[in-house]
Amino acid sequence: ATCAAVEFSFSGYPLSQIYVFAKTPDGVEFLQWGDPLPVRRIRGDGGAAGPPMYRALMRKLPPGQTFQVKLSDTPTLLSGDISRPSQEMTSLSSASAPVEPSELQIHRTDLRLNHKKHDESVCVDLHWSHPHPLLRQEPDDVYFRIKWHALQEPSTQYCEDEVGAMTRNCGGPLSSVTSALPASYATICGLRPN
């Protein structure tokens, strides 16, 4: 499956979500594309620069599918503000592989603040670099998942970003580190030495 960013202007009330209706070239009518999508204002405030611009991320598009969309602020094309049809676009025939994180480093969290717990567990900081640390609701956004496992124990998932979300669940920016790429970190607790 692939994704597509839908950018549009809207001069009404501030939007938090939009309904997307899609149609293939041989389709008879536009059909609702799942649940409403969260939108992000990407520029403009309705002043002299023109109406605000928004972006939504369509997901799980069939590979190599040609389609066009209409947008509405209501779950129907019979009422509300409805866009004109977009130009036809074709999704990629296969998903692009994201760039892997680099410069992974792990160290125990500050010992003055991170005392051993009653179960002998400790916390560690995981640092990594990646060229795309921000989520912009673009098809090339990268989502992180952190898992760990001890010898002879099953894997434990610490966190995972939600695909299509506007904020990360997994890691935060680390602005105090100087590196060639933007750095992120997560503090992982509950680890026990073997």
Phi, psi and chi 1 to 4 in degrees:
 res  aa     phi    psi   chi1   chi2   chi3   chi4
   1 ALA       -  150.7      -      -      -      -
   2 THR  -127.7  174.8   56.7      -      -      -
   3 CYS  -123.5  163.2  -59.8      -      -      -
   4 ALA  -144.0  135.8      -      -      -      -
   5 ALA   -88.8  132.8      -      -      -      -
   6 VAL  -111.9  116.9  180.0      -      -      -
   7 GLU  -110.6  138.3  -66.8 -174.2   -0.3      -
   8 PHE  -156.3  159.2   60.1   96.8      -      -
   9 SER  -103.1  151.3   62.1      -      -      -
  10 PHE  -153.1  122.5 -177.0   76.1      -      -
  11 SER  -104.2    7.2   56.1      -      -      -
  12 GLY   -81.9 -145.4      -      -      -      -
  13 TYR   -65.7  159.7   54.2   88.2      -      -
  14 PRO   -61.7  131.0  -21.9   32.1      -      -
  15 LEU   -93.5  145.2  -74.2  177.0      -      -
  16 SER  -117.8  -18.8   61.4      -      -      -
  17 GLN  -152.9  162.6   64.4 -179.1   21.3      -
  18 ILE  -144.3  146.8 -163.9   78.3      -      -
  19 TYR   -94.8  132.4  -67.0   86.1      -      -
  20 VAL  -111.1  134.6  177.6      -      -      -
  21 PHE  -121.0  128.9  -62.5   81.8      -      -
  22 ALA  -120.8  153.8      -      -      -      -
  23 LYS  -147.0  136.3 -178.0  175.4   89.8   65.1
  24 THR   -87.5  164.9   59.4      -      -      -
  25 PRO   -57.4  -33.0  -25.8   33.7      -      -
  26 ASP   -94.1    3.0   55.8  -10.2      -      -
  27 GLY   -75.0  151.0      -      -      -      -
  28 VAL   -84.9  -40.4  176.7      -      -      -
  29 GLU  -142.6  167.3   58.3 -172.1   49.2      -
  30 PHE   -78.7  131.0  -74.6   84.3      -      -
  31 LEU  -115.2  146.2  -58.8  174.9      -      -
  32 GLN   -62.8  132.9 -173.3  173.1  -23.5      -
  33 TRP   -96.3   77.9 -176.6  -95.5      -      -
  34 GLY    69.4 -157.5      -      -      -      -
  35 ASP   -69.7  162.5  -66.4  -31.0      -      -
  36 PRO   -60.8  147.6   19.3  -28.4      -      -
  37 LEU   -99.7  138.6  -60.0  177.6      -      -
  38 PRO   -66.4  146.0   20.6  -27.3      -      -
  39 VAL  -120.0  156.2  -62.3      -      -      -
  40 ARG  -126.9  131.2  165.6  178.3  -79.9  170.1
  41 ARG   -72.9  127.3 -177.2 -177.7  -71.9 -158.2
  42 ILE  -107.3  -20.4   54.8  174.5      -      -
  43 ARG  -172.9  162.2   69.9  175.0  176.1  -90.3
  44 GLY    83.2  149.0      -      -      -      -
  45 ASP  -129.1   14.8   58.8    4.9      -      -
  46 GLY    86.4    2.7      -      -      -      -
  47 GLY   -84.1 -140.0      -      -      -      -
  48 ALA   -64.8  -23.1      -      -      -      -
  49 ALA   -76.4   -3.7      -      -      -      -
  50 GLY   102.3 -178.3      -      -      -      -
  51 PRO   -67.2  154.1   22.6  -30.2      -      -
  52 PRO   -60.6  145.9  -19.0   29.3      -      -
  53 MET  -104.7  139.3  -68.2  -68.9  -63.7      -
  54 TYR  -124.1  161.7  -66.6   88.9      -      -
  55 ARG  -136.1  137.6  179.5 -177.4  -62.2  135.8
  56 ALA  -127.5  155.1      -      -      -      -
  57 LEU  -115.0  112.6 -175.6   65.9      -      -
  58 MET   -81.4  137.1  -68.8  179.4   69.9      -
  59 ARG  -124.6  166.1  -58.2  179.3  -45.9  167.0
  60 LYS    59.3   39.8  -59.6 -179.0 -178.8  175.8
  61 LEU   -75.2  139.5  -65.3  169.1      -      -
  62 PRO   -62.8  139.9  -18.2   28.6      -      -
  63 PRO   -61.4  138.3  -17.5   26.9      -      -
  64 GLY    66.3   22.5      -      -      -      -
  65 GLN   -94.0  129.5  178.5   69.2   61.3      -
  66 THR   -90.3  135.0  -60.8      -      -      -
  67 PHE  -157.5  166.4   65.2   97.9      -      -
  68 GLN  -138.6  160.8   61.8 -176.0  148.1      -
  69 VAL  -129.7  157.9  -60.9      -      -      -
  70 LYS  -124.1  150.8  -78.0 -174.8  177.5 -177.6
  71 LEU  -118.6  148.6  -55.0  175.3      -      -
  72 SER  -146.0  151.2  175.1      -      -      -
  73 ASP   -88.8    2.3   61.0  -16.7      -      -
  74 THR  -128.2  162.9   63.8      -      -      -
  75 PRO   -78.8   22.1   23.7  -28.9      -      -
  76 THR  -144.7  155.5  175.2      -      -      -
  77 LEU   -94.4   11.6  -70.8  177.2      -      -
  78 LEU   -95.3  -15.1  -59.3  175.7      -      -
  79 SER  -150.2  173.1   64.8      -      -      -
  80 GLY    84.1 -172.9      -      -      -      -
  81 ASP   -85.7  120.9  -73.4  -39.1      -      -
  82 ILE  -121.4  132.8  -57.6  162.6      -      -
  83 SER   -79.4  165.0   72.2      -      -      -
  84 ARG   -73.5  161.6  -66.2 -170.3  -51.8  -96.7
  85 PRO   -63.8  142.7  -18.6   28.5      -      -
  86 SER   -74.1  172.3   68.8      -      -      -
  87 GLN   -69.0  156.4  -64.7  178.7   -4.3      -
  88 GLU   -71.2  138.5  -76.6 -171.2   -6.9      -
  89 MET  -132.2  158.5  -61.9  -62.4  -69.8      -
  90 THR  -122.6  128.8  -58.0      -      -      -
  91 SER   -70.8  158.5   61.6      -      -      -
  92 LEU   -60.9  151.9  -63.4  175.3      -      -
  93 SER   -75.3  -19.9   56.9      -      -      -
  94 SER  -151.1  154.9   62.2      -      -      -
  95 ALA   -70.4  147.0      -      -      -      -
  96 SER   -84.5  138.5  -57.3      -      -      -
  97 ALA   -77.4  129.1      -      -      -      -
  98 PRO   -73.4  159.3   26.7  -32.4      -      -
  99 VAL   -69.9  135.5  176.4      -      -      -
 100 GLU   -77.2  148.9  -67.3 -176.0    9.7      -
 101 PRO   -60.5  152.6  -20.8   31.2      -      -
 102 SER  -130.9  174.9   61.2      -      -      -
 103 GLU    52.4   44.0  -59.9  179.6   31.3      -
 104 LEU   -67.8  130.4  -88.1   72.5      -      -
 105 GLN  -137.2  144.8  -62.4  176.5   14.0      -
 106 ILE  -134.4  137.7 -168.1  166.6      -      -
 107 HIS  -152.4  157.1   63.8   85.2      -      -
 108 ARG   -67.6  139.0 -175.7  153.9  174.0 -157.3
 109 THR   -61.5  153.9  -55.1      -      -      -
 110 ASP   -38.7  117.3 -170.9  -23.3      -      -
 111 LEU   -63.1  -25.6  -65.6  174.4      -      -
 112 ARG   -67.2  -27.2  -65.3  168.5  -66.6  179.5
 113 LEU  -106.3  -19.2  -54.3  173.0      -      -
 114 ASN  -113.4   79.0  179.7   23.8      -      -
 115 HIS   -80.7  152.2  -56.5  -74.3      -      -
 116 LYS   -59.2  139.0  -87.2 -168.6  179.1  178.0
 117 LYS   -85.2  172.8  -49.6  -70.4 -172.4 -110.4
 118 HIS   -60.6  -26.3   68.1  -78.7      -      -
 119 ASP   -94.3   14.7   63.0   -5.6      -      -
 120 GLU    70.3   11.3  -61.1  -68.0  -48.8      -
 121 SER   -81.8  158.1   67.8      -      -      -
 122 VAL  -133.8  171.5  -64.5      -      -      -
 123 CYS  -113.6  145.2  -61.7      -      -      -
 124 VAL  -128.7  154.7  -64.0      -      -      -
 125 ASP  -101.9  130.8  -74.5  -17.8      -      -
 126 LEU  -108.6  125.5  172.6   65.6      -      -
 127 HIS  -115.1  145.1  -61.3 -142.2      -      -
 128 TRP  -153.3  162.6   67.8   91.9      -      -
 129 SER  -117.7  148.2  -66.8      -      -      -
 130 HIS  -158.3  142.4 -163.4  -85.0      -      -
 131 PRO   -71.5  -15.8   21.6  -30.3      -      -
 132 HIS  -124.8   71.9  -56.2  -67.3      -      -
 133 PRO   -79.7  -18.6   31.0  -35.4      -      -
 134 LEU   -97.0  145.1  -58.5  177.2      -      -
 135 LEU   -93.7  123.0  -63.6  176.1      -      -
 136 ARG  -120.4    6.5  -57.8  163.8  -54.3  167.4
 137 GLN    60.4   46.0  -73.1 -171.8  -62.2      -
 138 GLU  -112.8  155.0  -70.7  -83.5    4.2      -
 139 PRO   -59.9  -24.1  -25.8   34.3      -      -
 140 ASP   -96.1   12.9   62.3   -8.4      -      -
 141 ASP   -57.7  146.3  -79.8   -7.5      -      -
 142 VAL  -115.8  133.0  174.4      -      -      -
 143 TYR  -112.2  138.1  -57.0   94.0      -      -
 144 PHE  -103.1  152.0  -60.6  126.0      -      -
 145 ARG  -139.0  131.7  175.0 -171.6  -52.0  128.0
 146 ILE  -114.8  124.3  -63.0  175.4      -      -
 147 LYS  -128.8  153.1  -63.8  167.5   84.7  174.5
 148 TRP  -143.0  157.2   60.2  -88.5      -      -
 149 HIS  -153.1  143.8   80.0  -81.3      -      -
 150 ALA   -93.7  162.3      -      -      -      -
 151 LEU   -55.8  133.5  -67.8  173.9      -      -
 152 GLN    61.5   27.2  -59.2  176.5   -7.6      -
 153 GLU  -130.1  153.8  -70.5 -172.9   16.6      -
 154 PRO   -70.6  160.1   22.4  -30.0      -      -
 155 SER   -67.0  147.6  -68.0      -      -      -
 156 THR  -122.4  125.4  -60.1      -      -      -
 157 GLN   -86.5  124.7 -178.1  167.2  -58.1      -
 158 TYR   -86.2  -46.3  176.2   71.0      -      -
 159 CYS  -159.3  162.5   62.3      -      -      -
 160 GLU  -154.6  132.2 -179.6  175.2   26.5      -
 161 ASP   -73.2  145.2  -70.9  -29.3      -      -
 162 GLU   -87.4  125.9 -179.7 -175.8  -15.3      -
 163 VAL   -61.5  129.5  176.0      -      -      -
 164 GLY    89.5   -6.8      -      -      -      -
 165 ALA   -73.1  161.3      -      -      -      -
 166 MET   -97.2  -12.5  -67.3 -174.2  -86.0      -
 167 THR  -129.9  154.6   56.3      -      -      -
 168 ARG   -86.4  142.6  -70.3 -156.5 -179.6  -81.8
 169 ASN   -95.2  -16.5  -63.8  -32.0      -      -
 170 CYS  -124.6   96.1 -149.2      -      -      -
 171 GLY    91.7  157.9      -      -      -      -
 172 GLY  -139.1  164.3      -      -      -      -
 173 PRO   -66.8  145.7   23.0  -29.6      -      -
 174 LEU  -121.2   87.0 -171.3   60.2      -      -
 175 SER   -78.5  -14.9   55.0      -      -      -
 176 SER   -83.3   -2.5   61.3      -      -      -
 177 VAL  -102.1  134.1  171.5      -      -      -
 178 THR   -97.3  117.5  -55.7      -      -      -
 179 SER  -149.3  168.4   63.2      -      -      -
 180 ALA   -65.4  -31.9      -      -      -      -
 181 LEU  -117.1  158.4  -63.8  172.4      -      -
 182 PRO   -57.5  142.2  -22.6   32.2      -      -
 183 ALA  -108.2  148.6      -      -      -      -
 184 SER  -132.3  165.5  -60.1      -      -      -
 185 TYR  -150.7  161.1   81.9   99.8      -      -
 186 ALA  -145.3  142.1      -      -      -      -
 187 THR   -98.4  119.7  -60.0      -      -      -
 188 ILE  -109.0  122.0  -54.9  168.2      -      -
 189 CYS  -113.6  167.1  -67.5      -      -      -
 190 GLY    90.6   11.5      -      -      -      -
 191 LEU   -85.2  138.7  -59.1  173.3      -      -
 192 ARG  -121.9  129.9  -67.5 -178.8  -46.9  -79.5
 193 PRO   -64.4  141.1   -5.2   12.2      -      -
 194 ASN   -83.2      -  -81.9   -9.8      -      -
